[in-house]
Amino acid sequence: MGNILLSSLVFSPLLAILVMAFIPSRHAGVIKQVGIFGTLPALILAGWMFGMFNYETANLQFVEKHSWISIPIGMAQAGTVFAFEINYELGIDGISMPLILLTAIIGTLAAIASWQIKKRQKEYFILFHLLLIGMLGVFAADNLFLFFIFFELTLVPMYFLIGIWGYGEREQAANKFLLYNGIGSGIMLLAFIVIFVIMRTLNIDEITAILTTPGHPITEILTPEMRFGIFLVLFIAFAIKLPVFPFHTWMLRVHVQAPPSIVMIHSGILLKMGAYGLLRMGIGFFPEQAYDFSTWMAVLGIINILYGAVLAFVQKDLKMVLAYSSISHMGIVLLGFASMNTIGFQGAMFQVVSHGFISALLFFLIGVIWDRTQTSMLDDLGGLAKSMPFVSGVLLAGGMASLGLPGMSGFISEFFAFLGLFGRLPVMAAVGAIGIVLTAVYLLRAILKTTFGPTPGKCTGLADAQPMEVIPMVVLMGCIILIGVYPAVLGNPMQQALKTIVPIVTGIGG
Amino acid sequence: MEVKDIFSYDWSYLLPEFIILGFATFLSLLDLFAGKRLGKQVIGWLSFLGTVIAAIFVIINMNALDKPYSYMIDMIRIDDYGNAFKLIFLAGTAFAILISLSYLKSGEVQHRGEYYYLLLTGLLGAMVMASSADLITLFVGLELLSLSSYVLVGLRKKSQLSNESAFKYVVSGSIATAVLLFGMSYVYGLTGTTHIYEISFRLAEAGMAGYQFLVYTAFAFLAVGLAFKISAAPNHMWAPDVYQGAPTPVTAFLAVVSKAAGFALIFRVMMISFFNVSDGTGSGRFFFEEGSLYLGLMAAASMIIGNTMALRQTNVKRMMAYSGIAQAGYLLVPFVPPTSLFFGEVIFYLFGYLLVSFGAFAVIMVVSREQETEDLKGFAGLYHRSPVMAIAMSIFLLSLAGIPITVGFFGKFYLFMGTLVVENYWLAAIMIITSVISYYYYFGIIRQMYMRSGTTEAPMVVPKGIWTFILIMAIATVFFGAFPGLVTDYIQIHFNPSFDFGNMLSPSSQ
């Protein structure tokens, strides 16, 4: 009790939902303003907590705990009922703190980008804020049940946001999103309940402690085979979300069909829930199994990187280029995890945050371009630098960040991830590094085609960025450069938390 | 066991049944003599009053009785098990009456007086089924419910569909009854008694004495016969036609009350009768080893058939029928084999199903009558015409699909947990896969409501009573989804679920 900071943060978007519920739909302008300002409480709280965050310790901070549901399962002794307890538990550590801040920042910027939404604004912003609650909750939850509920809470609003406000084939994209992610969360729930039934707790910290204590009585029930089974189930569940080849097809459709502001969120945050879950629940719970599996993780990572990069090269649609580029970049996260050392993990988490900002920026820019030209096909675009110098400049800068130019966040992430992997699987790392070259090729091709070269008729005389559009660009660019030149801003909070995971991994695994 | 004079029993514990019987008789006489002069609504409200009073007496019984009370050697047995089911039947019938009150105004069902007291006699049958421990009274209860249902289904006299479905229901119902009776005759032949607690011992002796095969045969026939009432595979084929043809409130009555009664029966008969039968090797118990495995196969088949066939339906009521088949499959899951969680799981799931089904059928009723079609397309654009209906319907559908935060999610979570406690991974996997398949058709309705445009945009007129009813159901669905502990605690405190399944196993006082 007492500390309700984290709950206020997670549920702060409810305020905006309540206010909007009472505004008639015809007042679109007011609704948009409420929608944008409604994300500010979360942003302010997240920023404040980031400032207050004590990164000297690996412990959970801002912890909250209330009892919630108890499921009686039998008599322990005469008269006492033995029950499974499900608690409402929140708490964040150095891994979740940056992700919460990332969510809050991108949440606000995506709300600003939603200014372009032209129909049913009220429903849009209500769903948008529901989605925000889900995302913040996922990173704040310290309880598997709660984690699952927030995880699912993102599913339903996303379905609507894609299905109603998306482009041409929005409904198919929404369906595909729903089915793939439904399966993912279904099997995740399976793993969670198995853990619950065996360990009688859902608290993430407790489970980590129990599972990583050598010789704990639980070891008798939970054989190594079962551990590996649960790990694999969790891996697949989060691999769908991340997405790892071959579970990626849904994500392409979402990236192409969803409205730009939602793709910002989707690519910037939702995919990261997969990486977060993989680190916290996959590797965190089962370090030994993860270590054994790490070679395969590296293989999958390389497939993601190369497959994404090669296919990004042949795409004709700018959105598809970036969607495949996301797949490629998520491969780097996997490589970082596969390294099983602090540097590698740090690289993976850096990549998570950095890609969050970069992809949000790039998809925002695509939205801006689409808004003016009604197309994102590379063949129809060209010479935008003449009429939209600012947008083109930011696009080029974003592309540079994405391909890992030093001084920007992408560089740090890739550098750390590959550095970590070279220590353990040098051959894999060398193969994976080809991806960096390919990234440069496809990104530069796409960006040059868009901004320079011959100018088709519809690309002339376009307005450059409006003030409303400049804000997200500048903020995102600022974050990217800040991490690039001063990585400690991200590294410090993570350091301690990662340090606690790594010794367990390497200590047991060799 | 001494045989007592019938006047020496304390009959007050049977007051709920007497009240329903009294109301049914009184209302039929009232309808006969004062029918023309009396508004038919009066009979509806009076029968509603009857269910309320009966429910009050059930609650009084619950508090007054510490241990089961038995009439005439368990011909009727008042225990927590029966009381829990009775509350669900009473609530279900009360809901059916409430949504009928405005529905029947249309003159579609002409003999409205009959309609209400047939619901009451059906309810009486269900209550007898829940509280008897003798094959004779069980069968009487079953037939009372069935006969009432046959007539109720055919009550839309002028509708060809209704006639057809009533005819199909009678024919297939009679066949199921015959199969059930055939199974009972085996049991009687092997044991020479109809008292299921005695059967429990004698059947075990018969099994030991070399009649194992006949015991299995009896089990198979009983299982198939009882599957009919709960619309589980392999006896589910009647459901789509009957659900489609029956007046909508009757469909809801069949989906909830009739199905719950089937479950009350199936568990009492199957589990008690076969409780002591050994599995042939002498080491294990038949019901907990093989018997429940067969029920598991029924569950799996129901989930798969129900959910896949529902995908193809364009008629909402047919779709709900297949969904009901799937739900019957989910509800069979805790039988495989029964654990200490079993009773709580079933009652919680039925409680949630009660809220959600009646809510959903009420919306279907309103929409299909207004649109004069039961086709899925009737839901197109509902959101624009009546946001409250659309949102409420979405909540019900999300709950049926098992998405948090709804009562259906926790129900499924609970079932899931029960399955994993006994390490039934295959059944859990089927539950997950079929649940995700079910997303497709549940969201199909949601898609119609939000993403398609209907023939008209005019606001929909919804009768006040129904509107309130639907709203309450929707709020309850979310409320009990967020705080399922309230219900699990209630079950725990009042029904003694964990230790002997609602006092089902403890000896009764005469």
Interface residues (C-beta under 8 A of the other chain):
Chain A: W68 I69 S70 I71 P72 I73 G74 M75 V81 F84 F148 I149 E152 L153 L155 V156 Y159 F160 G163 I164 R170 E171 N175 L178 L179 G182 I183 G186 I187 L189 L190 I193 V194 F196 V197
Chain B: S340 L341 G344 L398 I403 P404 I405 F409 F410 F413 Y414 F416 M417 L420 V421 Y425 A428 A429 I432 I433 S435 V436 Y439 Y440 F443 R447 Y450 M451 F483 P484 G485 T488 D489 Q492 P497 S498 F499
